[in-house]
């Protein structure tokens, strides 16, 4: 891509953007209000969090913050370029019995996992401390190349 390039992708289409030099990028997303016939509305509203380009120190807190906002029956999908098994262990340790973990896509280069709240919080839920204070948390823009 070069300055001034516009790329349009259909909703739900996987993509990846890799910068070879320091780059500024404007991303504009337009959400359609049209209902897509035959789709489960709950799945349509499901949030997907890309962890690939999120700094390591911010990944688990980002996911836990999203999980803690879910009502019973709601889901979030996480996307990563490797199996986030340590995250699964941490979820089981800190939120045991509250979440289900379902692989939608399982490698070798793409991992998508649906996390669904299956029970209300067991007790006082607080932020996850990874030992890295003040590290930025952001949602990445990593997708498989088209």
PyMOL commands that set and color helices and strands:
alter all, ss='L'
color gray80, all
select helices_A, chain A and resi 41-44+56-68+85-94
alter helices_A, ss='H'
color red, helices_A
select strands_A, chain A and resi 47-50+75-80+99-106+111-117
alter strands_A, ss='S'
color yellow, strands_A
deselect
rebuild
show_as cartoon
